Amino acid sequence: MSGDLATQLTQKAFELGFNRVGIIPARPAVRLDAYQRWLEAQMHGEMGYMARPDRVIRRQDLHVILPGVQSLICVAADYFSGRLPPEIANDPSRGRIANYAWGVDYHEVMTPRLLALADWLAAEADVAVQNRAYVDTGAILERDHGETAALGFTGKNTMLIHPRHGSFFFLGQILTTLAIDNSQFTIDNSQFPTCGSCHRCLDACPTNAFPQPHVLDARRCISYLTIELKGWIPRDLRPLIGNWVYGCDICQDVCPFNRFAGTKIHNSQFTIHNSQFDQAAPPLLKLLTLDEETFNQRFAYSPIKRIKRARLVRNACVAAGNWGSKTAVPSLITLLSDPEPIVCGHAAWALGQIGGKRARTAVAHVLKSETDESVRQEMRLSMSSY
């Protein structure tokens, strides 16, 4: 592909709504060894797909994904919607949602754009082309390749950070069998700044999920605990989660580079307005009373739908326990009889945190007929905390 067509490709990506583009040869990610060490240390937790042998091979060699691949097109789409007013963000009666999930599901926005870009490329190329597009779904080390493509540098919190736009952006990739002349786009990444001596993100993490700079132990990460973890949240970590019910932005919020985030955002699908704060921080009492129908209606177009109702209500129970208000007790008592064990057990934990005769009596009553041993254990432990 000529440099002119590469320029047109970049322009087309901008027209489709992407904010930054990088074009690089389809070579192995430069930090494959760090990825392998991370797996060996079991820091991926229950994310078994990260360690599946077939997925590992794909991350080691892009040709396994697309035979004959020659180029990798990396794109970024900013999503930062601003910061919540302190009276909303710091209200313990509300559940916090990570910024990227305030709007519609980014897969539904990014994927059609990427496919349109891939189709355009195939139509404009003067040879037969095969393309493969991914938005957070392929066995690709997206951030590593994104750094090579000069979309940013890797921060101590493992996020990809652009020095002028921060880290609040989505990544997408197109693998193509077309050899793209990217010489005119080559950027010396050594000219990017780094975190230097700053360690605000490491210090701010309430669960100490960073054993060292540039290493994230997912098993302690609030985003992992509230999204990826399907079962029981470790009891010792529950009080540290605060009121986060889906994801976490703490390590990004404290990053100095994010003072530039959102200044030039052009993706209105990810933004909210002042009247929509409940999308970013819904009242916990509403989350605790969600049934399957209302969950499906409320989050039909949100990435939150992927964790399903039981996990979101589980997370809301933890947040309610950390809130500590007796206002939540009636809803939590109802959840003691929920058909999902993880909801029952976390509701019992929350009641133990709140305390009071009504909560204790309700847990003791349900314990008599509860048959799930994991739930029974949670109920016994919750009663011992009164």
C-alpha positions as CSV (number, residue, x, y, z in Angstrom):
1,M,0.0,0.0,0.0
2,S,1.3,3.4,-0.9
3,G,1.9,6.1,1.7
4,D,-1.0,8.1,0.1
5,L,-3.5,5.2,0.7
6,A,-2.2,4.9,4.2
7,T,-3.0,8.6,4.7
8,Q,-6.4,8.0,3.3
9,L,-6.9,5.1,5.7
10,T,-6.0,7.3,8.6
11,Q,-8.4,10.0,7.4
12,K,-11.2,7.4,7.0
13,A,-10.6,6.2,10.5
14,F,-11.1,9.8,11.8
15,E,-14.2,10.1,9.7
16,L,-15.6,6.9,11.4
17,G,-15.1,8.4,14.8
18,F,-11.7,7.1,16.0
19,N,-9.5,9.6,17.7
20,R,-6.0,8.2,17.0
21,V,-4.6,5.6,14.6
22,G,-1.3,3.7,14.4
23,I,-0.1,1.3,11.6
24,I,2.6,-1.2,12.5
25,P,4.0,-4.4,11.0
26,A,2.3,-7.6,12.4
27,R,5.1,-8.7,14.7
28,P,4.9,-10.3,18.2
29,A,4.2,-8.0,21.1
30,V,7.3,-6.6,22.7
31,R,6.4,-7.7,26.2
32,L,5.4,-11.3,25.7
33,D,7.8,-12.3,28.4
34,A,6.0,-10.1,31.0
35,Y,2.7,-11.6,29.9
36,Q,4.0,-15.1,30.4
37,R,5.4,-14.3,33.9
38,W,2.0,-12.8,34.8
39,L,0.3,-16.0,33.9
40,E,2.9,-18.1,35.7
41,A,2.2,-16.1,38.9
42,Q,-1.5,-16.9,38.5
43,M,-2.3,-13.1,38.6
44,H,-5.0,-13.6,36.0
45,G,-7.2,-15.2,38.6
46,E,-10.3,-16.9,37.2
47,M,-9.8,-15.4,33.7
48,G,-8.9,-18.8,32.3
49,Y,-9.2,-17.6,28.7
50,M,-6.1,-15.6,29.3
51,A,-4.1,-18.8,29.9
52,R,-5.7,-21.2,27.4
53,P,-2.9,-22.7,25.3
54,D,-4.6,-21.8,22.0
55,R,-5.0,-18.2,23.2
56,V,-1.4,-18.0,24.3
57,I,-0.2,-19.2,20.9
58,R,-2.3,-16.5,19.2
59,R,-0.8,-13.8,21.4
60,Q,2.7,-15.1,20.6
61,D,2.1,-15.2,16.8
62,L,-0.5,-13.1,15.0
63,H,-0.2,-15.4,12.0
64,V,-2.1,-18.1,13.9
65,I,-5.1,-15.7,14.0
66,L,-4.8,-14.6,10.4
67,P,-2.4,-16.6,8.1
68,G,-0.4,-14.2,6.0
69,V,-1.0,-11.2,8.2
70,Q,1.4,-8.4,7.4
71,S,0.1,-5.3,9.1
72,L,-1.8,-4.3,12.3
73,I,-3.9,-1.2,12.4
74,C,-4.5,0.1,16.0
75,V,-7.2,2.6,16.7
76,A,-8.2,4.5,19.8
77,A,-11.6,6.0,20.7
78,D,-11.9,8.4,23.7
79,Y,-14.7,7.9,26.1
80,F,-14.2,10.1,29.1
81,S,-17.5,11.7,30.2
82,G,-16.1,13.9,32.9
83,R,-16.1,13.5,36.7
84,L,-19.1,13.2,38.9
85,P,-19.8,16.0,41.4
86,P,-18.3,15.2,44.8
87,E,-21.8,15.0,46.3
88,I,-22.7,12.2,43.9
89,A,-19.3,10.4,43.8
90,N,-18.9,10.4,47.5
91,D,-22.5,9.4,48.4
92,P,-22.2,5.9,49.9
93,S,-25.9,5.2,49.1
94,R,-25.0,5.1,45.5
95,G,-23.1,2.4,43.5
96,R,-20.2,3.7,41.5
97,I,-19.8,2.5,37.9
98,A,-16.6,2.9,35.9
99,N,-16.6,5.7,33.4
100,Y,-16.4,3.5,30.4
101,A,-19.7,1.9,31.2
102,W,-21.7,5.1,31.7
103,G,-22.9,5.1,28.1
104,V,-23.7,2.4,25.6
105,D,-21.7,-0.8,25.2
106,Y,-18.5,0.2,23.5
107,H,-18.5,-3.1,21.5
108,E,-21.7,-2.0,19.8
109,V,-20.0,1.4,18.9
110,M,-16.5,0.3,18.0
111,T,-17.1,-3.0,16.1
112,P,-19.3,-1.5,13.3
113,R,-16.7,1.3,12.9
114,L,-13.9,-1.2,12.7
115,L,-15.7,-3.4,10.2
116,A,-16.5,-0.4,8.1
117,L,-12.8,0.6,8.1
118,A,-11.8,-3.0,7.2
119,D,-14.3,-3.0,4.3
120,W,-13.1,0.3,3.1
121,L,-9.5,-1.0,3.1
122,A,-10.4,-4.1,1.2
123,A,-12.3,-2.0,-1.4
124,E,-9.4,0.5,-1.8
125,A,-6.5,-2.0,-2.0
126,D,-5.2,-3.0,-5.4
127,V,-4.8,-6.7,-4.3
128,A,-7.0,-9.2,-2.6
129,V,-7.0,-8.6,1.1
130,Q,-8.1,-10.5,4.2
131,N,-8.9,-8.6,7.4
132,R,-9.8,-9.5,10.9
133,A,-11.2,-6.9,13.3
134,Y,-11.3,-7.1,17.1
135,V,-12.6,-4.9,20.0
136,D,-11.4,-6.4,23.2
137,T,-12.4,-9.9,22.0
138,G,-9.3,-11.3,20.2
139,A,-6.3,-13.0,21.7
140,I,-4.1,-9.9,21.2
141,L,-2.1,-7.9,23.7
142,E,-3.9,-4.7,22.7
143,R,-2.1,-2.3,24.9
144,D,1.4,-3.6,24.0
145,H,0.7,-3.3,20.3
146,G,-0.9,0.0,20.9
147,E,2.2,1.3,22.5
148,T,4.3,0.1,19.5
149,A,1.8,2.0,17.3
150,A,2.5,5.2,19.3
151,L,-1.0,5.4,20.8
152,G,0.6,6.0,24.2
153,F,3.0,4.6,26.8
154,T,2.5,2.0,29.4
155,G,1.9,3.5,32.9
156,K,2.7,2.0,36.2
157,N,-1.0,1.1,36.5
158,T,-0.6,-1.0,33.3
159,M,-2.9,1.4,31.4
160,L,-1.9,2.8,28.0
161,I,-1.5,6.5,28.5
162,H,-1.4,9.2,25.8
163,P,0.6,12.2,27.1
164,R,-2.1,14.7,25.8
165,H,-5.3,12.6,26.1
166,G,-4.8,10.5,29.2
167,S,-5.9,6.8,29.4
168,F,-9.7,7.0,29.1
169,F,-9.9,5.4,25.6
170,F,-10.9,2.2,24.0
171,L,-8.7,0.2,21.7
172,G,-9.5,-1.7,18.5
173,Q,-7.3,-3.6,16.0
174,I,-7.5,-4.7,12.4
175,L,-5.2,-7.5,11.3
176,T,-4.7,-7.4,7.5
177,T,-2.8,-9.4,4.9
178,L,-2.0,-6.1,3.2
179,A,1.5,-4.7,3.6
180,I,1.1,-1.1,4.6
181,D,3.9,1.4,4.2
182,N,3.8,3.1,7.5
183,S,7.1,4.9,7.2
184,Q,5.5,8.3,7.2
185,F,3.7,7.5,10.5
186,T,6.7,6.2,12.4
187,I,6.9,7.9,15.8
188,D,9.8,7.6,18.1
189,N,8.1,6.3,21.3
190,S,11.2,7.3,23.3
191,Q,10.0,10.9,22.9
192,F,6.9,10.1,24.9
193,P,7.1,11.0,28.6
194,T,6.8,8.3,31.3
195,C,5.4,8.1,34.8
196,G,8.8,9.1,36.1
197,S,8.9,9.1,39.9
198,C,5.1,9.4,40.2
199,H,3.3,6.5,42.0
200,R,-0.1,8.1,42.8
201,C,-1.9,5.2,41.1
202,L,-0.1,2.6,43.2
203,D,-0.7,4.5,46.4
204,A,-4.4,5.1,45.7
205,C,-5.4,1.5,45.0
206,P,-7.5,0.5,48.1
207,T,-6.9,-3.2,47.5
208,N,-3.1,-3.0,46.8
209,A,-3.6,-4.6,43.5
210,F,-0.1,-3.5,42.2
211,P,2.6,-5.6,43.7
212,Q,5.1,-3.5,41.8
213,P,5.0,-0.8,39.1
214,H,3.7,-2.1,35.8
215,V,2.3,-5.3,37.3
216,L,-1.4,-5.7,38.2
217,D,-2.5,-8.6,40.3
218,A,-6.0,-9.0,38.9
219,R,-7.1,-11.1,41.8
220,R,-7.1,-7.9,44.0
221,C,-8.3,-5.5,41.4
222,I,-11.8,-4.0,42.0
223,S,-12.6,-4.2,38.3
224,Y,-11.8,-7.9,38.3
225,L,-13.7,-8.5,41.5
226,T,-16.8,-6.8,40.3
227,I,-16.8,-7.9,36.7
228,E,-14.7,-10.9,35.9
229,L,-15.0,-12.9,39.2
230,K,-18.1,-15.0,38.9
231,G,-18.3,-16.4,42.4
232,W,-17.6,-15.2,45.9
233,I,-15.7,-12.0,46.5
234,P,-13.0,-12.7,49.1
235,R,-14.3,-11.5,52.5
236,D,-11.1,-9.6,53.3
237,L,-11.4,-7.5,50.1
238,R,-15.1,-6.6,50.4
239,P,-14.7,-3.7,52.8
240,L,-12.0,-2.3,50.5
241,I,-14.3,-2.2,47.5
242,G,-16.3,0.8,48.9
243,N,-19.3,1.5,46.7
244,W,-17.9,0.3,43.3
245,V,-20.5,-2.0,41.7
246,Y,-19.0,-2.2,38.2
247,G,-15.4,-1.6,37.6
248,C,-13.2,1.1,39.1
249,D,-11.5,4.3,37.9
250,I,-9.3,5.1,41.0
251,C,-5.9,4.5,39.4
252,Q,-7.0,6.6,36.4
253,D,-8.6,9.3,38.3
254,V,-5.4,10.1,40.2
255,C,-3.2,10.0,37.2
256,P,-1.8,13.5,36.3
257,F,-2.0,12.8,32.6
258,N,-5.8,12.5,32.8
259,R,-6.2,16.1,33.5
260,F,-6.3,16.3,29.7
261,A,-8.8,13.6,29.3
262,G,-12.0,14.4,27.4
263,T,-11.0,17.8,26.2
264,K,-11.5,16.8,22.6
265,I,-13.9,13.9,22.8
266,H,-16.1,13.2,19.8
267,N,-17.9,10.1,20.9
268,S,-21.3,11.3,22.2
269,Q,-22.5,7.7,22.7
270,F,-20.2,7.5,25.8
271,T,-21.3,10.8,27.4
272,I,-23.9,11.6,30.0
273,H,-25.6,14.8,31.1
274,N,-26.2,16.3,34.5
275,S,-29.7,14.8,34.5
276,Q,-28.3,11.3,34.0
277,F,-26.1,10.8,37.1
278,D,-28.1,7.7,38.0
279,Q,-26.4,6.0,35.0
280,A,-23.0,6.6,36.6
281,A,-23.9,6.2,40.2
282,P,-27.3,4.5,40.6
283,P,-28.9,4.4,44.1
284,L,-28.0,1.1,45.8
285,L,-31.6,0.6,46.9
286,K,-32.6,0.4,43.2
287,L,-29.9,-2.1,42.4
288,L,-30.8,-4.3,45.4
289,T,-34.4,-4.7,44.1
290,L,-33.5,-5.5,40.5
291,D,-35.2,-8.6,39.1
292,E,-34.2,-10.3,35.8
293,E,-36.7,-8.3,33.8
294,T,-35.8,-4.9,35.2
295,F,-32.1,-5.7,34.9
296,N,-32.5,-6.6,31.2
297,Q,-34.5,-3.5,30.5
298,R,-32.2,-1.2,32.4
299,F,-28.9,-2.4,31.0
300,A,-30.0,-3.6,27.5
301,Y,-27.5,-1.3,25.8
302,S,-24.8,-1.2,28.5
303,P,-21.6,-3.3,28.9
304,I,-23.0,-4.0,32.4
305,K,-25.4,-6.6,30.8
306,R,-22.4,-8.9,30.3
307,I,-22.1,-9.7,34.1
308,K,-25.9,-10.4,34.4
309,R,-28.2,-9.6,37.2
310,A,-26.8,-11.9,39.9
311,R,-23.3,-10.4,39.9
312,L,-24.5,-6.8,39.8
313,V,-26.8,-7.4,42.8
314,R,-23.9,-9.3,44.5
315,N,-21.8,-6.2,44.1
316,A,-24.6,-4.0,45.3
317,C,-24.8,-6.1,48.5
318,V,-21.2,-5.5,49.2
319,A,-21.6,-1.8,48.6
320,A,-24.6,-1.7,50.9
321,G,-22.6,-3.4,53.6
322,N,-19.9,-0.8,53.3
323,W,-22.6,1.9,53.3
324,G,-23.7,0.5,56.7
325,S,-27.2,2.1,56.6
326,K,-30.2,0.4,58.1
327,T,-32.1,1.8,55.2
328,A,-30.8,-1.1,53.1
329,V,-31.9,-3.8,55.6
330,P,-35.4,-4.6,54.2
331,S,-34.0,-5.1,50.7
332,L,-31.1,-7.2,51.9
333,I,-33.5,-9.4,54.0
334,T,-35.5,-10.1,50.8
335,L,-32.3,-11.1,49.0
336,L,-31.6,-13.7,51.7
337,S,-34.1,-15.9,49.8
338,D,-32.8,-15.1,46.3
339,P,-32.4,-18.1,44.0
340,E,-28.8,-17.2,43.3
341,P,-26.5,-18.4,46.1
342,I,-23.9,-15.6,45.6
343,V,-26.7,-13.0,46.1
344,C,-27.9,-14.7,49.3
345,G,-24.5,-15.0,50.8
346,H,-23.3,-11.5,50.0
347,A,-26.7,-10.1,51.3
348,A,-26.0,-12.0,54.6
349,W,-22.5,-10.5,54.8
350,A,-24.0,-7.0,54.2
351,L,-26.5,-7.5,57.0
352,G,-23.7,-8.6,59.3
353,Q,-21.8,-5.4,58.5
354,I,-24.9,-3.3,59.2
355,G,-25.9,-5.2,62.3
356,G,-29.0,-4.8,64.4
357,K,-31.6,-7.2,65.9
358,R,-33.8,-7.2,62.7
359,A,-30.9,-8.2,60.5
360,R,-29.6,-10.9,62.9
361,T,-33.1,-12.4,63.3
362,A,-33.7,-12.5,59.6
363,V,-30.3,-14.3,58.9
364,A,-30.9,-16.7,61.7
365,H,-34.4,-17.6,60.4
366,V,-33.2,-18.2,56.8
367,L,-30.2,-20.2,58.0
368,K,-32.5,-22.9,59.4
369,S,-33.8,-23.9,56.0
370,E,-30.8,-22.9,53.8
371,T,-29.2,-25.9,52.1
372,D,-26.3,-24.4,50.2
373,E,-23.2,-24.9,52.4
374,S,-21.4,-21.8,51.0
375,V,-24.4,-19.6,51.8
376,R,-24.7,-21.2,55.3
377,Q,-21.1,-20.4,56.0
378,E,-21.6,-16.8,55.0
379,M,-24.7,-16.6,57.2
380,R,-22.9,-18.1,60.2
381,L,-20.0,-15.7,59.8
382,S,-22.3,-12.7,59.4
383,M,-24.0,-13.6,62.6
384,S,-20.7,-13.9,64.4
385,S,-20.0,-10.3,63.4
386,Y,-22.9,-8.8,65.3
